[in-house]
Amino acid sequence: MANISKFALAGALLAGTALVAPTPGNATLVIDSLINGIGFTCADQAACDTSSVVGILSIGTQTFGDVTIFGSVQQQVIGTTNTLNTSSLTVQNNGTSTASIRVVVGATDFTGPNTFFNASGSATFNADIGGTLHVEYYDDPANGQLPGSLLAPTPSGDLVASADKDVTLNSDSFSFNAVGTINDPGLFSMGLVAEGELVAGGEIVSRGQTLTKSTQVPEPASLLMLGTALAGFGWVMNRRRRKNDDTMDNAFAA
C-alpha cells in the first residue's frame, strides 16, 4: 500500500436548514448529495469529517428532512491495488411520503497502471416495498474531479458498471458483482453513485459499494468481505469517538 487518502461525506442539518461545507479547489476526495430535496457537499479534511485518520471518513447520525442516516464510513486506498468504498449502516424514511436519495462520491489521484476492475455492492431493505436502488461505478483515466455542486452530478469518466434493484418483499436484499478491463496508465479517478426511492417507513440497512482496480482480476468474494469490514470499522470508529467525547465531558463535569 503506497498511500492512503480520505474522502468526506455529508454536512449537518440544524433547525431544518442545511449547513454545507465548501469544497476546496485542491480536494482529491469529494461527495455531493441530494436527499429528499436537501443538497450537501463536503470534501477531504473539511469540518464535516469526524475522523482524524487520513483515508477514513466516519460520520455519526445525520438527518435530512424526514430521512435519517445512522452512521456512514468511506475509504480511499491508493497503491498497487486502488479502492474506493462507501457504506451506510441504516437509512430510514420517517416521513409520510416517498423520499428520493442521490449520493455521488468521487476520488482522484489513484495510481496506475491498472488494467482490471471489480465493482460490488449490497444492501438489505426492510418495509420498503415499492422502493428502488440504482448504483453506478465510474473510471476516469484523465483523473477528473467532481464539481462542488449541490446537485449530485455525474462523476467524470466512463461508466464501467451499473445495477438496479426494485424492492418487492417486506424483507428484501440486493447483491451485485462485476469484473472487467480498464486502461488507467497513470493517475486516475473513480466515482460511485447510489440513488433511488425510499418509501415512507422504509429503511435500507448495511448499504455498501466498492470499486477496486489492479493489474490482476480481483476476487469478488474478497471485495464483498472488504465492504463489510469497512462498514464495521466505521461503526467502531463512531463508537470509539462517542466514548471519548463522553469521557471528556465527564472529566470537565468533575
C-alpha positions in Angstrom: 0.0 0.0 0.0 1.8 3.2 -1.2 -0.5 5.7 0.4 -4.0 6.2 1.9 -6.1 9.2 1.3 -9.5 10.1 2.6 -12.8 11.4 1.3 -15.6 13.1 3.0 -19.4 13.0 3.2 -22.5 15.0 4.2 -22.9 18.2 6.3 -25.3 19.0 9.0 -29.0 19.8 9.4 -29.8 22.4 12.1 -33.4 23.5 12.6 -34.3 22.3 9.2 -31.5 24.3 7.4 -28.6 22.6 5.6 -25.2 23.6 6.8 -22.9 23.0 3.8 -19.1 22.9 3.9 -17.4 24.4 0.8 -15.4 22.2 -1.4 -11.7 23.2 -1.5 -10.4 23.6 -5.1 -7.5 21.2 -4.3 -9.6 18.4 -2.7 -8.9 15.0 -4.1 -12.0 13.4 -2.4 -15.5 14.9 -2.5 -19.1 13.9 -2.1 -22.2 15.6 -3.4 -25.7 14.5 -2.3 -29.3 15.4 -2.8 -31.5 13.8 -0.2 -35.2 14.5 -0.1 -34.5 17.8 -1.9 -31.7 18.8 0.5 -28.3 19.3 -1.0 -25.0 18.7 0.7 -21.4 18.8 -0.3 -18.2 18.0 1.6 -14.5 17.5 0.9 -11.4 15.9 2.3 -10.3 17.4 5.6 -13.5 19.6 5.9 -15.2 20.2 9.2 -17.9 17.6 8.4 -15.2 14.9 8.7 -15.3 13.4 12.2 -12.4 11.0 11.7 -8.8 12.2 12.4 -7.5 9.2 10.3 -6.4 10.2 6.9 -8.1 7.9 4.5 -11.2 7.2 6.6 -14.3 9.3 6.9 -16.6 8.4 9.8 -19.9 10.1 10.3 -22.4 9.9 13.1 -26.2 10.2 12.8 -27.4 12.9 10.4 -31.0 13.9 9.5 -32.1 15.3 6.1 -35.7 16.3 6.4 -37.6 13.1 7.0 -34.6 10.9 6.1 -32.1 9.9 8.9 -28.7 8.2 8.2 -27.4 6.3 11.2 -23.7 6.3 10.6 -21.6 6.1 7.5 -18.0 5.3 6.6 -15.9 5.9 3.4 -12.4 5.0 2.5 -10.0 5.6 -0.3 -6.9 3.3 -0.6 -4.1 4.2 -3.1 -1.4 1.7 -4.0 -0.8 -1.4 -6.1 -4.5 -2.1 -5.6 -6.7 1.0 -5.6 -10.0 1.0 -3.8 -12.9 3.4 -3.3 -15.6 2.3 -0.8 -18.7 3.9 0.7 -21.2 2.3 3.1 -24.0 3.4 5.4 -25.3 1.5 8.4 -29.0 2.3 8.3 -31.0 4.8 6.3 -34.6 5.5 7.4 -37.5 7.4 5.9 -39.6 8.7 8.9 -41.9 10.7 6.8 -45.3 10.0 5.3 -44.3 10.1 1.6 -41.6 8.5 -0.6 -38.1 10.2 -0.3 -35.6 10.5 -3.2 -31.9 9.9 -2.5 -28.9 10.5 -4.7 -25.3 10.3 -3.4 -22.2 10.7 -5.5 -18.7 10.0 -4.3 -15.5 11.0 -6.3 -11.9 10.5 -5.6 -8.8 11.4 -7.6 -5.1 10.6 -7.7 -5.3 6.9 -7.7 -2.0 5.4 -9.1 -1.8 3.3 -12.3 -1.1 1.3 -14.2 -4.3 -0.7 -13.6 -5.9 -3.0 -16.1 -8.8 -4.7 -14.3 -11.7 -3.5 -12.1 -14.1 -5.2 -9.7 -17.4 -3.4 -8.8 -19.5 -4.7 -6.0 -22.5 -3.6 -3.9 -25.0 -4.9 -1.4 -27.9 -3.7 0.7 -30.8 -5.0 2.8 -34.3 -3.4 2.7 -37.0 -3.5 5.4 -40.6 -2.4 4.9 -39.6 -0.8 1.6 -41.9 -2.5 -0.9 -42.0 -0.2 -4.0 -38.6 1.3 -3.2 -35.7 1.3 -5.7 -31.9 1.4 -5.8 -29.7 2.2 -8.7 -25.9 2.0 -8.4 -23.1 3.2 -10.8 -19.3 2.8 -11.0 -17.1 5.2 -13.0 -13.5 5.2 -14.2 -11.6 8.3 -15.5 -8.1 7.8 -16.9 -8.0 11.6 -17.2 -8.1 12.0 -13.3 -11.1 14.3 -13.4 -12.8 15.6 -10.2 -16.4 16.1 -9.2 -17.5 19.8 -9.2 -18.5 21.2 -5.8 -22.2 21.4 -6.6 -25.3 20.5 -4.5 -26.9 18.7 -7.3 -25.1 15.4 -7.0 -23.5 15.5 -10.5 -22.5 12.5 -12.6 -18.8 11.6 -12.0 -16.3 12.3 -14.7 -15.1 9.4 -16.9 -16.7 6.2 -18.2 -19.5 4.2 -16.7 -18.0 0.7 -16.3 -20.7 -1.0 -14.3 -24.3 -0.4 -13.0 -27.1 -2.3 -11.4 -30.8 -1.8 -10.4 -33.0 -3.2 -7.6 -36.7 -3.0 -7.3 -37.9 -3.9 -3.8 -40.7 -6.4 -3.9 -40.6 -8.1 -0.5 -41.1 -6.7 3.0 -37.6 -8.0 3.8 -35.5 -7.9 0.6 -31.8 -7.8 -0.3 -29.5 -6.7 -3.1 -26.1 -8.1 -4.2 -24.0 -7.2 -7.2 -20.6 -8.0 -8.7 -19.0 -7.1 -12.0 -15.4 -7.7 -13.2 -13.9 -6.1 -16.4 -11.0 -4.4 -18.0 -9.9 -0.8 -18.0 -6.9 1.2 -19.1 -5.5 3.5 -16.4 -1.8 4.0 -17.3 -1.2 6.9 -14.8 -3.1 8.9 -12.2 -6.8 8.3 -12.5 -10.1 8.9 -10.6 -13.1 6.8 -9.6 -16.7 7.6 -8.8 -19.6 5.9 -7.2 -23.3 6.7 -7.4 -26.2 5.5 -5.3 -29.7 6.8 -6.0 -33.3 5.6 -5.6 -36.5 6.0 -3.7 -37.2 5.0 -0.1 -40.9 4.6 0.8 -42.5 6.0 3.9 -41.5 3.9 6.9 -38.9 2.0 4.9 -35.2 1.5 5.7 -32.0 0.4 4.0 -29.5 -1.5 6.1 -25.8 -2.1 5.5 -25.7 -0.5 2.1 -22.2 -0.7 0.6 -20.4 -0.1 -2.7 -16.8 -0.9 -3.6 -14.8 -0.2 -6.7 -11.3 -1.8 -6.9 -8.6 -1.5 -9.7 -5.5 -3.6 -10.0 -3.2 -5.4 -12.5 -4.9 -8.7 -11.6 -8.5 -9.7 -11.7 -9.9 -9.1 -8.1 -11.8 -11.8 -6.4 -15.5 -10.8 -6.0 -15.8 -12.6 -2.6 -12.8 -10.6 -1.3 -14.4 -7.4 -2.3 -17.7 -8.2 -0.5 -15.7 -9.0 2.6 -13.8 -5.7 2.3 -17.0 -3.7 2.1 -18.4 -5.5 5.1 -15.2 -4.9 7.1 -15.1 -1.2 6.2 -18.7 -0.7 7.4 -17.9 -2.5 10.7 -14.7 -0.4 11.1 -16.7 2.8 10.6 -19.2 1.7 13.3 -16.3 1.0 15.7 -14.7 4.4 14.9 -18.0 6.2 15.7 -18.5 4.3 18.9 -14.9 5.0 20.0 -15.2 8.7 19.2 -18.5 9.0 21.1 -17.0 7.2 24.1 -14.0 9.5 24.1 -16.4 12.5 23.9 -18.4 11.2 26.9 -15.1 10.7 28.9 -14.0 14.2 28.2 -17.5 15.6 29.2 -17.4 13.7 32.5 -13.9 14.9 33.2 -14.9 18.5 32.8 -18.1 18.0 34.8 -16.0 16.6 37.7 
